[in-house]
Amino acid sequence: MTVIRKRLAIVLAALVAAAGAALPVRAATIDTIARQAVLIDVTTDTVLLEKAADQRMPTSSMSKLMTIYMVFEALKEGRLSLDDTLPVSENAWRMQGSKMFVELHNNIKVEDLIRGVVIQSGNDACIVLAEALAGSEQAFAEKMTARAKELGLENSNFKNATGWPDPDHYSTAKDLALLAHRLMADFPEYYHFYSEREFTYHNIKQGNRNPLLYRDIGVDGLKTGHTELAGYGLTASALRDGRRLILVVNGLPSMQARADESARLIEWGFREFDAYLLFKAGEAIEEVPVWLGAQETVPATVTTDLKVTLARADRPDMKVTLVTDAPVQAPIAKGDPIGKLVITAPGQPAKEVPVVAAADVPKLGFFGRAVAGAKYLVFGAGS
């Protein structure tokens, strides 16, 4: 690794090979027939592709991600258990659209209802869960919206638990991607439901509607959606070689287009980009000069492993610059901020990451400071 020393900046070669710094990539070199789309490498929180990703759109059954988030949260907090049974109201039983085929006045296990929503996209199962958690579907939808805002979904509003068409029921591709990420990160113990390919209830076997689960491309979730107004949509997640991508597409013209276009975009994301490890947490990046310290330098480091996602073709042109206001005055405690890394690559805005001291550096005693001051007067700062 080549190091170029400057008084206030040290440029580190980009050939150093995570979770860490999001580095927005250059404009995408692929187009999509989806009306709205976003593809994110969540390993480094890097957007690889976006198209109308902040545009409000009807989300149809992809809205059920928020419904299940609320259910998983209730499980984690102990307000529900997988073995609890919930009653089926006439409202739930009469619900149209995709169904789990719940029986009127029956009591159904929560675990079965979750599978009914996740695998079979059952509108009836959604209403059973909503009424149990909030008393009514409307009250549940209000809680969905409030919780979504707390999670950072600023452009989402829910009027029901199912995604049933309503002009005031909407989200965005970016919001759904964030929701998918939070669902996986907050409830890893329950995420396995999304990779199950089929579920039988009431002697009716239905397959998971996510077409990418049946293709060998690393997909393990999440949810499809379709209405006449929204078109065909999918929120998908794929894990390959330690990298996780989340894709949201909507407005596709057919089920086949949804399957093929989603697979094409995920394959492109894995093929054209990679996540590169720059520095490990605690690893000495460079020695920074110290003024009036018991040691003349202190190693700079990062507090967490630092990765960036880049187009493979851009890696040779990446630069990492360590900027410090050196010399740093002692005393210095391990973990004290002492500068920043500036990461640049072609066509991208610079990304700044704080660096800290990797060790303690006590202040010199009186005699040491006197000697250092004398040397400074005689030889200057370069001594």
Contacts in CASP RR format, 6 or more apart in sequence:
PFRMAT RR
TARGET T0000
AUTHOR 0000-0000-0000
METHOD contacts of the structure
MODEL  1
MTVIRKRLAIVLAALVAAAGAALPVRAATIDTIARQAVLIDVTTDTVLLE
KAADQRMPTSSMSKLMTIYMVFEALKEGRLSLDDTLPVSENAWRMQGSKM
FVELHNNIKVEDLIRGVVIQSGNDACIVLAEALAGSEQAFAEKMTARAKE
LGLENSNFKNATGWPDPDHYSTAKDLALLAHRLMADFPEYYHFYSEREFT
YHNIKQGNRNPLLYRDIGVDGLKTGHTELAGYGLTASALRDGRRLILVVN
GLPSMQARADESARLIEWGFREFDAYLLFKAGEAIEEVPVWLGAQETVPA
TVTTDLKVTLARADRPDMKVTLVTDAPVQAPIAKGDPIGKLVITAPGQPA
KEVPVVAAADVPKLGFFGRAVAGAKYLVFGAGS
1 12 0 8 1.000
1 13 0 8 1.000
1 15 0 8 1.000
1 16 0 8 1.000
2 12 0 8 1.000
2 13 0 8 1.000
3 10 0 8 1.000
3 11 0 8 1.000
3 12 0 8 1.000
3 13 0 8 1.000
3 286 0 8 1.000
4 10 0 8 1.000
4 11 0 8 1.000
7 326 0 8 1.000
8 323 0 8 1.000
8 324 0 8 1.000
8 325 0 8 1.000
8 326 0 8 1.000
9 321 0 8 1.000
9 322 0 8 1.000
9 323 0 8 1.000
9 324 0 8 1.000
10 286 0 8 1.000
10 321 0 8 1.000
10 322 0 8 1.000
10 323 0 8 1.000
10 324 0 8 1.000
11 319 0 8 1.000
11 320 0 8 1.000
11 321 0 8 1.000
11 322 0 8 1.000
12 285 0 8 1.000
12 286 0 8 1.000
12 319 0 8 1.000
12 320 0 8 1.000
12 321 0 8 1.000
12 322 0 8 1.000
13 319 0 8 1.000
13 320 0 8 1.000
14 315 0 8 1.000
14 316 0 8 1.000
14 317 0 8 1.000
14 318 0 8 1.000
14 319 0 8 1.000
14 320 0 8 1.000
14 345 0 8 1.000
15 315 0 8 1.000
15 316 0 8 1.000
16 276 0 8 1.000
16 277 0 8 1.000
16 278 0 8 1.000
16 279 0 8 1.000
16 320 0 8 1.000
17 276 0 8 1.000
17 277 0 8 1.000
17 278 0 8 1.000
18 43 0 8 1.000
18 44 0 8 1.000
18 275 0 8 1.000
18 277 0 8 1.000
18 305 0 8 1.000
18 306 0 8 1.000
18 307 0 8 1.000
18 308 0 8 1.000
19 43 0 8 1.000
19 44 0 8 1.000
19 45 0 8 1.000
19 304 0 8 1.000
19 305 0 8 1.000
19 307 0 8 1.000
20 44 0 8 1.000
20 45 0 8 1.000
20 304 0 8 1.000
20 305 0 8 1.000
20 306 0 8 1.000
20 307 0 8 1.000
20 308 0 8 1.000
20 353 0 8 1.000
21 44 0 8 1.000
21 306 0 8 1.000
21 307 0 8 1.000
21 308 0 8 1.000
21 343 0 8 1.000
21 351 0 8 1.000
21 353 0 8 1.000
22 44 0 8 1.000
22 45 0 8 1.000
22 46 0 8 1.000
22 351 0 8 1.000
23 44 0 8 1.000
23 46 0 8 1.000
23 308 0 8 1.000
23 309 0 8 1.000
23 310 0 8 1.000
23 343 0 8 1.000
23 345 0 8 1.000
23 348 0 8 1.000
23 351 0 8 1.000
24 46 0 8 1.000
24 47 0 8 1.000
24 348 0 8 1.000
24 349 0 8 1.000
24 351 0 8 1.000
25 46 0 8 1.000
25 47 0 8 1.000
25 48 0 8 1.000
25 273 0 8 1.000
25 309 0 8 1.000
25 310 0 8 1.000
25 311 0 8 1.000
25 314 0 8 1.000
25 348 0 8 1.000
26 311 0 8 1.000
26 314 0 8 1.000
26 345 0 8 1.000
26 346 0 8 1.000
26 347 0 8 1.000
26 348 0 8 1.000
28 48 0 8 1.000
28 49 0 8 1.000
28 50 0 8 1.000
29 272 0 8 1.000
29 311 0 8 1.000
30 49 0 8 1.000
30 265 0 8 1.000
30 268 0 8 1.000
30 272 0 8 1.000
31 51 0 8 1.000
32 49 0 8 1.000
32 51 0 8 1.000
32 249 0 8 1.000
32 261 0 8 1.000
32 265 0 8 1.000
33 252 0 8 1.000
33 253 0 8 1.000
33 257 0 8 1.000
33 261 0 8 1.000
34 51 0 8 1.000
34 233 0 8 1.000
34 249 0 8 1.000
34 250 0 8 1.000
34 251 0 8 1.000
34 252 0 8 1.000
34 261 0 8 1.000
35 51 0 8 1.000
35 52 0 8 1.000
35 57 0 8 1.000
35 250 0 8 1.000
35 251 0 8 1.000
35 252 0 8 1.000
36 51 0 8 1.000
36 52 0 8 1.000
36 53 0 8 1.000
36 55 0 8 1.000
36 57 0 8 1.000
36 172 0 8 1.000
36 173 0 8 1.000
36 248 0 8 1.000
36 249 0 8 1.000
36 250 0 8 1.000
36 251 0 8 1.000
37 49 0 8 1.000
37 50 0 8 1.000
37 51 0 8 1.000
37 52 0 8 1.000
37 53 0 8 1.000
37 173 0 8 1.000
37 247 0 8 1.000
37 248 0 8 1.000
37 249 0 8 1.000
37 250 0 8 1.000
37 265 0 8 1.000
38 47 0 8 1.000
38 49 0 8 1.000
38 50 0 8 1.000
38 51 0 8 1.000
38 53 0 8 1.000
38 173 0 8 1.000
38 174 0 8 1.000
38 177 0 8 1.000
38 247 0 8 1.000
38 248 0 8 1.000
39 47 0 8 1.000
39 48 0 8 1.000
39 49 0 8 1.000
39 50 0 8 1.000
39 245 0 8 1.000
39 246 0 8 1.000
39 247 0 8 1.000
39 265 0 8 1.000
39 266 0 8 1.000
39 269 0 8 1.000
40 46 0 8 1.000
40 47 0 8 1.000
40 48 0 8 1.000
40 177 0 8 1.000
40 181 0 8 1.000
40 245 0 8 1.000
40 246 0 8 1.000
40 247 0 8 1.000
41 48 0 8 1.000
41 243 0 8 1.000
41 244 0 8 1.000
41 245 0 8 1.000
41 269 0 8 1.000
41 273 0 8 1.000
41 275 0 8 1.000
41 309 0 8 1.000
42 181 0 8 1.000
42 244 0 8 1.000
42 245 0 8 1.000
42 246 0 8 1.000
43 242 0 8 1.000
43 243 0 8 1.000
43 244 0 8 1.000
43 275 0 8 1.000
43 307 0 8 1.000
43 309 0 8 1.000
44 275 0 8 1.000
44 307 0 8 1.000
44 308 0 8 1.000
44 309 0 8 1.000
46 273 0 8 1.000
46 308 0 8 1.000
46 309 0 8 1.000
47 53 0 8 1.000
48 245 0 8 1.000
48 269 0 8 1.000
48 272 0 8 1.000
48 273 0 8 1.000
48 309 0 8 1.000
49 265 0 8 1.000
49 268 0 8 1.000
49 269 0 8 1.000
50 173 0 8 1.000
50 174 0 8 1.000
51 173 0 8 1.000
52 173 0 8 1.000
53 172 0 8 1.000
53 173 0 8 1.000
53 174 0 8 1.000
53 248 0 8 1.000
54 155 0 8 1.000
54 172 0 8 1.000
54 173 0 8 1.000
54 174 0 8 1.000
55 172 0 8 1.000
55 173 0 8 1.000
56 155 0 8 1.000
56 170 0 8 1.000
56 171 0 8 1.000
56 172 0 8 1.000
57 170 0 8 1.000
57 171 0 8 1.000
57 172 0 8 1.000
57 173 0 8 1.000
57 230 0 8 1.000
57 250 0 8 1.000
57 251 0 8 1.000
58 163 0 8 1.000
58 165 0 8 1.000
58 169 0 8 1.000
58 170 0 8 1.000
58 227 0 8 1.000
58 229 0 8 1.000
58 230 0 8 1.000
59 163 0 8 1.000
59 169 0 8 1.000
59 170 0 8 1.000
59 171 0 8 1.000
59 176 0 8 1.000
59 225 0 8 1.000
59 230 0 8 1.000
59 250 0 8 1.000
60 163 0 8 1.000
60 165 0 8 1.000
60 225 0 8 1.000
60 226 0 8 1.000
60 227 0 8 1.000
60 230 0 8 1.000
60 231 0 8 1.000
60 233 0 8 1.000
61 98 0 8 1.000
61 121 0 8 1.000
61 162 0 8 1.000
61 163 0 8 1.000
61 223 0 8 1.000
61 224 0 8 1.000
61 225 0 8 1.000
61 226 0 8 1.000
62 163 0 8 1.000
62 171 0 8 1.000
62 176 0 8 1.000
62 223 0 8 1.000
62 224 0 8 1.000
62 225 0 8 1.000
62 233 0 8 1.000
62 234 0 8 1.000
62 235 0 8 1.000
62 248 0 8 1.000
62 250 0 8 1.000
63 158 0 8 1.000
63 160 0 8 1.000
63 161 0 8 1.000
63 162 0 8 1.000
63 163 0 8 1.000
63 169 0 8 1.000
63 171 0 8 1.000
64 117 0 8 1.000
64 118 0 8 1.000
64 121 0 8 1.000
64 126 0 8 1.000
64 161 0 8 1.000
64 162 0 8 1.000
64 163 0 8 1.000
64 223 0 8 1.000
65 176 0 8 1.000
65 179 0 8 1.000
65 180 0 8 1.000
65 183 0 8 1.000
65 222 0 8 1.000
65 223 0 8 1.000
65 235 0 8 1.000
66 144 0 8 1.000
66 147 0 8 1.000
66 148 0 8 1.000
66 153 0 8 1.000
66 156 0 8 1.000
66 158 0 8 1.000
66 179 0 8 1.000
67 117 0 8 1.000
67 126 0 8 1.000
67 129 0 8 1.000
67 130 0 8 1.000
67 140 0 8 1.000
67 144 0 8 1.000
67 161 0 8 1.000
67 162 0 8 1.000
68 114 0 8 1.000
68 117 0 8 1.000
68 118 0 8 1.000
68 183 0 8 1.000
69 147 0 8 1.000
69 151 0 8 1.000
69 179 0 8 1.000
69 182 0 8 1.000
69 183 0 8 1.000
69 186 0 8 1.000
69 187 0 8 1.000
70 133 0 8 1.000
70 140 0 8 1.000
70 143 0 8 1.000
70 144 0 8 1.000
70 147 0 8 1.000
71 80 0 8 1.000
71 110 0 8 1.000
71 114 0 8 1.000
71 117 0 8 1.000
71 129 0 8 1.000
71 133 0 8 1.000
72 183 0 8 1.000
72 186 0 8 1.000
72 187 0 8 1.000
72 190 0 8 1.000
73 147 0 8 1.000
73 186 0 8 1.000
73 187 0 8 1.000
74 80 0 8 1.000
74 133 0 8 1.000
75 81 0 8 1.000
75 82 0 8 1.000
75 110 0 8 1.000
75 187 0 8 1.000
75 190 0 8 1.000
76 186 0 8 1.000
76 187 0 8 1.000
79 133 0 8 1.000
80 110 0 8 1.000
80 132 0 8 1.000
80 133 0 8 1.000
81 110 0 8 1.000
82 109 0 8 1.000
82 110 0 8 1.000
82 111 0 8 1.000
82 114 0 8 1.000
83 109 0 8 1.000
83 110 0 8 1.000
83 111 0 8 1.000
84 109 0 8 1.000
84 110 0 8 1.000
85 107 0 8 1.000
85 108 0 8 1.000
85 109 0 8 1.000
85 110 0 8 1.000
86 107 0 8 1.000
86 108 0 8 1.000
86 110 0 8 1.000
86 113 0 8 1.000
86 128 0 8 1.000
86 129 0 8 1.000
86 131 0 8 1.000
86 132 0 8 1.000
87 105 0 8 1.000
87 106 0 8 1.000
87 107 0 8 1.000
87 128 0 8 1.000
87 132 0 8 1.000
88 102 0 8 1.000
88 103 0 8 1.000
88 104 0 8 1.000
88 105 0 8 1.000
88 106 0 8 1.000
88 107 0 8 1.000
88 108 0 8 1.000
88 124 0 8 1.000
88 128 0 8 1.000
89 127 0 8 1.000
89 128 0 8 1.000
89 131 0 8 1.000
90 104 0 8 1.000
91 127 0 8 1.000
91 131 0 8 1.000
91 137 0 8 1.000
92 102 0 8 1.000
92 124 0 8 1.000
92 125 0 8 1.000
92 127 0 8 1.000
92 128 0 8 1.000
92 131 0 8 1.000
93 102 0 8 1.000
93 103 0 8 1.000
93 104 0 8 1.000
93 124 0 8 1.000
95 123 0 8 1.000
95 124 0 8 1.000
95 127 0 8 1.000
95 162 0 8 1.000
96 123 0 8 1.000
97 122 0 8 1.000
97 123 0 8 1.000
98 120 0 8 1.000
98 121 0 8 1.000
98 122 0 8 1.000
98 123 0 8 1.000
98 209 0 8 1.000
99 120 0 8 1.000
99 122 0 8 1.000
99 123 0 8 1.000
99 124 0 8 1.000
100 113 0 8 1.000
100 116 0 8 1.000
100 117 0 8 1.000
100 120 0 8 1.000
100 122 0 8 1.000
100 124 0 8 1.000
100 125 0 8 1.000
100 201 0 8 1.000
100 202 0 8 1.000
101 124 0 8 1.000
101 201 0 8 1.000
101 202 0 8 1.000
101 204 0 8 1.000
102 108 0 8 1.000
102 124 0 8 1.000
102 125 0 8 1.000
102 128 0 8 1.000
102 202 0 8 1.000
103 202 0 8 1.000
108 125 0 8 1.000
108 128 0 8 1.000
110 129 0 8 1.000
112 201 0 8 1.000
113 125 0 8 1.000
113 128 0 8 1.000
113 129 0 8 1.000
114 125 0 8 1.000
114 190 0 8 1.000
114 193 0 8 1.000
115 193 0 8 1.000
115 196 0 8 1.000
115 199 0 8 1.000
115 201 0 8 1.000
116 122 0 8 1.000
116 125 0 8 1.000
116 199 0 8 1.000
116 201 0 8 1.000
117 125 0 8 1.000
117 126 0 8 1.000
117 129 0 8 1.000
118 193 0 8 1.000
118 194 0 8 1.000
118 196 0 8 1.000
118 208 0 8 1.000
118 223 0 8 1.000
119 193 0 8 1.000
119 196 0 8 1.000
119 197 0 8 1.000
119 198 0 8 1.000
119 199 0 8 1.000
119 206 0 8 1.000
119 207 0 8 1.000
119 208 0 8 1.000
119 209 0 8 1.000
120 199 0 8 1.000
120 201 0 8 1.000
120 206 0 8 1.000
120 207 0 8 1.000
120 209 0 8 1.000
121 209 0 8 1.000
121 223 0 8 1.000
121 224 0 8 1.000
121 225 0 8 1.000
122 162 0 8 1.000
123 162 0 8 1.000
123 164 0 8 1.000
126 161 0 8 1.000
126 162 0 8 1.000
127 137 0 8 1.000
127 161 0 8 1.000
127 162 0 8 1.000
129 161 0 8 1.000
130 136 0 8 1.000
130 137 0 8 1.000
130 140 0 8 1.000
130 141 0 8 1.000
130 161 0 8 1.000
131 137 0 8 1.000
131 140 0 8 1.000
133 140 0 8 1.000
133 143 0 8 1.000
134 140 0 8 1.000
134 142 0 8 1.000
134 143 0 8 1.000
137 160 0 8 1.000
137 161 0 8 1.000
138 159 0 8 1.000
138 160 0 8 1.000
140 161 0 8 1.000
141 158 0 8 1.000
141 159 0 8 1.000
141 160 0 8 1.000
141 161 0 8 1.000
144 158 0 8 1.000
144 161 0 8 1.000
145 156 0 8 1.000
145 157 0 8 1.000
145 158 0 8 1.000
148 156 0 8 1.000
148 158 0 8 1.000
148 175 0 8 1.000
148 179 0 8 1.000
149 156 0 8 1.000
151 178 0 8 1.000
151 179 0 8 1.000
151 182 0 8 1.000
152 175 0 8 1.000
152 178 0 8 1.000
153 171 0 8 1.000
153 175 0 8 1.000
153 178 0 8 1.000
153 179 0 8 1.000
154 175 0 8 1.000
155 170 0 8 1.000
155 171 0 8 1.000
155 172 0 8 1.000
155 174 0 8 1.000
155 175 0 8 1.000
156 170 0 8 1.000
156 171 0 8 1.000
156 172 0 8 1.000
156 175 0 8 1.000
156 179 0 8 1.000
157 168 0 8 1.000
157 169 0 8 1.000
157 170 0 8 1.000
157 171 0 8 1.000
158 169 0 8 1.000
159 166 0 8 1.000
159 168 0 8 1.000
159 169 0 8 1.000
160 166 0 8 1.000
160 169 0 8 1.000
163 169 0 8 1.000
163 227 0 8 1.000
165 227 0 8 1.000
165 229 0 8 1.000
165 230 0 8 1.000
171 179 0 8 1.000
173 248 0 8 1.000
173 249 0 8 1.000
173 250 0 8 1.000
174 248 0 8 1.000
176 235 0 8 1.000
176 248 0 8 1.000
177 235 0 8 1.000
177 246 0 8 1.000
177 247 0 8 1.000
177 248 0 8 1.000
180 222 0 8 1.000
180 235 0 8 1.000
180 237 0 8 1.000
180 246 0 8 1.000
180 248 0 8 1.000
181 246 0 8 1.000
183 191 0 8 1.000
183 222 0 8 1.000
184 191 0 8 1.000
184 237 0 8 1.000
184 244 0 8 1.000
191 220 0 8 1.000
194 210 0 8 1.000
194 220 0 8 1.000
194 221 0 8 1.000
194 222 0 8 1.000
194 223 0 8 1.000
194 237 0 8 1.000
195 213 0 8 1.000
195 220 0 8 1.000
195 221 0 8 1.000
196 208 0 8 1.000
197 207 0 8 1.000
197 208 0 8 1.000
197 213 0 8 1.000
197 214 0 8 1.000
198 205 0 8 1.000
198 206 0 8 1.000
198 207 0 8 1.000
198 208 0 8 1.000
199 205 0 8 1.000
199 206 0 8 1.000
199 207 0 8 1.000
199 208 0 8 1.000
200 206 0 8 1.000
209 224 0 8 1.000
209 225 0 8 1.000
210 219 0 8 1.000
210 221 0 8 1.000
210 222 0 8 1.000
210 223 0 8 1.000
210 224 0 8 1.000
210 234 0 8 1.000
210 236 0 8 1.000
211 224 0 8 1.000
211 234 0 8 1.000
211 255 0 8 1.000
211 258 0 8 1.000
211 259 0 8 1.000
211 262 0 8 1.000
212 219 0 8 1.000
212 221 0 8 1.000
212 234 0 8 1.000
212 236 0 8 1.000
212 238 0 8 1.000
212 259 0 8 1.000
212 262 0 8 1.000
212 263 0 8 1.000
212 266 0 8 1.000
213 219 0 8 1.000
213 220 0 8 1.000
213 221 0 8 1.000
215 259 0 8 1.000
215 263 0 8 1.000
217 238 0 8 1.000
217 240 0 8 1.000
217 263 0 8 1.000
217 266 0 8 1.000
217 267 0 8 1.000
218 238 0 8 1.000
218 239 0 8 1.000
218 240 0 8 1.000
219 236 0 8 1.000
219 237 0 8 1.000
219 238 0 8 1.000
219 266 0 8 1.000
220 237 0 8 1.000
220 238 0 8 1.000
220 239 0 8 1.000
221 236 0 8 1.000
221 237 0 8 1.000
222 235 0 8 1.000
222 236 0 8 1.000
222 237 0 8 1.000
223 234 0 8 1.000
223 235 0 8 1.000
224 232 0 8 1.000
224 233 0 8 1.000
224 234 0 8 1.000
224 258 0 8 1.000
225 232 0 8 1.000
225 233 0 8 1.000
225 234 0 8 1.000
226 232 0 8 1.000
226 233 0 8 1.000
226 255 0 8 1.000
230 250 0 8 1.000
230 251 0 8 1.000
231 250 0 8 1.000
231 251 0 8 1.000
231 252 0 8 1.000
231 253 0 8 1.000
232 250 0 8 1.000
232 251 0 8 1.000
232 252 0 8 1.000
232 253 0 8 1.000
232 254 0 8 1.000
232 255 0 8 1.000
232 257 0 8 1.000
232 258 0 8 1.000
233 248 0 8 1.000
233 249 0 8 1.000
233 250 0 8 1.000
233 251 0 8 1.000
233 252 0 8 1.000
233 258 0 8 1.000
234 247 0 8 1.000
234 248 0 8 1.000
234 249 0 8 1.000
234 250 0 8 1.000
234 258 0 8 1.000
234 262 0 8 1.000
235 246 0 8 1.000
235 247 0 8 1.000
235 248 0 8 1.000
236 246 0 8 1.000
236 247 0 8 1.000
236 248 0 8 1.000
236 262 0 8 1.000
236 266 0 8 1.000
237 244 0 8 1.000
237 245 0 8 1.000
237 246 0 8 1.000
237 247 0 8 1.000
238 244 0 8 1.000
238 245 0 8 1.000
238 247 0 8 1.000
238 266 0 8 1.000
238 270 0 8 1.000
240 270 0 8 1.000
243 270 0 8 1.000
243 274 0 8 1.000
243 275 0 8 1.000
245 266 0 8 1.000
245 269 0 8 1.000
245 270 0 8 1.000
247 262 0 8 1.000
247 265 0 8 1.000
247 266 0 8 1.000
249 258 0 8 1.000
249 261 0 8 1.000
249 262 0 8 1.000
249 265 0 8 1.000
252 258 0 8 1.000
252 261 0 8 1.000
272 311 0 8 1.000
272 312 0 8 1.000
273 309 0 8 1.000
273 310 0 8 1.000
273 311 0 8 1.000
273 312 0 8 1.000
274 309 0 8 1.000
274 310 0 8 1.000
274 312 0 8 1.000
274 315 0 8 1.000
275 307 0 8 1.000
275 308 0 8 1.000
275 309 0 8 1.000
276 307 0 8 1.000
276 308 0 8 1.000
276 309 0 8 1.000
276 310 0 8 1.000
276 315 0 8 1.000
276 318 0 8 1.000
277 305 0 8 1.000
277 306 0 8 1.000
277 307 0 8 1.000
278 306 0 8 1.000
278 307 0 8 1.000
278 308 0 8 1.000
278 320 0 8 1.000
278 341 0 8 1.000
278 343 0 8 1.000
279 285 0 8 1.000
279 301 0 8 1.000
279 302 0 8 1.000
279 305 0 8 1.000
279 306 0 8 1.000
280 305 0 8 1.000
280 306 0 8 1.000
281 301 0 8 1.000
281 302 0 8 1.000
281 303 0 8 1.000
281 304 0 8 1.000
281 305 0 8 1.000
281 306 0 8 1.000
282 301 0 8 1.000
282 302 0 8 1.000
282 303 0 8 1.000
282 358 0 8 1.000
283 301 0 8 1.000
283 302 0 8 1.000
284 299 0 8 1.000
284 300 0 8 1.000
284 301 0 8 1.000
284 358 0 8 1.000
285 299 0 8 1.000
285 300 0 8 1.000
285 301 0 8 1.000
285 302 0 8 1.000
285 322 0 8 1.000
285 341 0 8 1.000
285 355 0 8 1.000
286 299 0 8 1.000
286 300 0 8 1.000
286 322 0 8 1.000
287 297 0 8 1.000
287 298 0 8 1.000
287 299 0 8 1.000
287 300 0 8 1.000
288 297 0 8 1.000
288 298 0 8 1.000
288 299 0 8 1.000
288 300 0 8 1.000
288 322 0 8 1.000
288 324 0 8 1.000
288 326 0 8 1.000
288 327 0 8 1.000
288 328 0 8 1.000
288 338 0 8 1.000
289 296 0 8 1.000
289 297 0 8 1.000
289 326 0 8 1.000
289 327 0 8 1.000
289 328 0 8 1.000
290 296 0 8 1.000
290 297 0 8 1.000
290 298 0 8 1.000
290 327 0 8 1.000
290 328 0 8 1.000
290 329 0 8 1.000
290 330 0 8 1.000
290 332 0 8 1.000
290 361 0 8 1.000
291 327 0 8 1.000
291 328 0 8 1.000
291 329 0 8 1.000
291 330 0 8 1.000
291 372 0 8 1.000
292 329 0 8 1.000
292 330 0 8 1.000
292 363 0 8 1.000
292 364 0 8 1.000
292 369 0 8 1.000
292 372 0 8 1.000
293 330 0 8 1.000
293 331 0 8 1.000
293 332 0 8 1.000
293 361 0 8 1.000
293 362 0 8 1.000
293 363 0 8 1.000
293 364 0 8 1.000
294 330 0 8 1.000
294 361 0 8 1.000
294 362 0 8 1.000
294 363 0 8 1.000
294 364 0 8 1.000
295 359 0 8 1.000
295 361 0 8 1.000
298 328 0 8 1.000
298 332 0 8 1.000
298 338 0 8 1.000
298 357 0 8 1.000
298 358 0 8 1.000
298 359 0 8 1.000
298 361 0 8 1.000
299 357 0 8 1.000
299 358 0 8 1.000
299 359 0 8 1.000
300 322 0 8 1.000
300 324 0 8 1.000
300 338 0 8 1.000
300 339 0 8 1.000
300 355 0 8 1.000
300 356 0 8 1.000
300 357 0 8 1.000
300 358 0 8 1.000
301 355 0 8 1.000
301 356 0 8 1.000
301 357 0 8 1.000
301 358 0 8 1.000
302 341 0 8 1.000
302 353 0 8 1.000
302 354 0 8 1.000
302 355 0 8 1.000
302 356 0 8 1.000
303 335 0 8 1.000
303 354 0 8 1.000
303 356 0 8 1.000
306 341 0 8 1.000
306 353 0 8 1.000
308 318 0 8 1.000
308 343 0 8 1.000
308 351 0 8 1.000
310 318 0 8 1.000
310 345 0 8 1.000
314 345 0 8 1.000
314 346 0 8 1.000
317 345 0 8 1.000
317 346 0 8 1.000
318 343 0 8 1.000
318 344 0 8 1.000
318 345 0 8 1.000
319 343 0 8 1.000
319 344 0 8 1.000
319 345 0 8 1.000
320 341 0 8 1.000
320 342 0 8 1.000
320 343 0 8 1.000
321 341 0 8 1.000
321 342 0 8 1.000
321 343 0 8 1.000
321 344 0 8 1.000
322 339 0 8 1.000
322 340 0 8 1.000
322 341 0 8 1.000
322 355 0 8 1.000
323 339 0 8 1.000
323 340 0 8 1.000
323 341 0 8 1.000
323 342 0 8 1.000
324 338 0 8 1.000
324 339 0 8 1.000
324 340 0 8 1.000
324 355 0 8 1.000
325 339 0 8 1.000
327 381 0 8 1.000
328 338 0 8 1.000
328 357 0 8 1.000
330 361 0 8 1.000
330 362 0 8 1.000
330 363 0 8 1.000
330 364 0 8 1.000
331 360 0 8 1.000
331 361 0 8 1.000
331 362 0 8 1.000
331 363 0 8 1.000
332 338 0 8 1.000
332 357 0 8 1.000
332 360 0 8 1.000
332 361 0 8 1.000
333 357 0 8 1.000
333 360 0 8 1.000
334 356 0 8 1.000
334 357 0 8 1.000
334 358 0 8 1.000
334 359 0 8 1.000
334 360 0 8 1.000
335 356 0 8 1.000
335 357 0 8 1.000
335 358 0 8 1.000
336 356 0 8 1.000
336 357 0 8 1.000
337 354 0 8 1.000
337 355 0 8 1.000
337 356 0 8 1.000
338 355 0 8 1.000
338 356 0 8 1.000
338 357 0 8 1.000
339 354 0 8 1.000
339 355 0 8 1.000
340 352 0 8 1.000
340 353 0 8 1.000
340 354 0 8 1.000
340 355 0 8 1.000
341 352 0 8 1.000
341 353 0 8 1.000
341 354 0 8 1.000
341 355 0 8 1.000
342 350 0 8 1.000
342 351 0 8 1.000
342 352 0 8 1.000
343 350 0 8 1.000
343 351 0 8 1.000
343 352 0 8 1.000
343 353 0 8 1.000
344 350 0 8 1.000
344 351 0 8 1.000
363 369 0 8 1.000
364 372 0 8 1.000
375 383 0 8 1.000
376 383 0 8 1.000
END
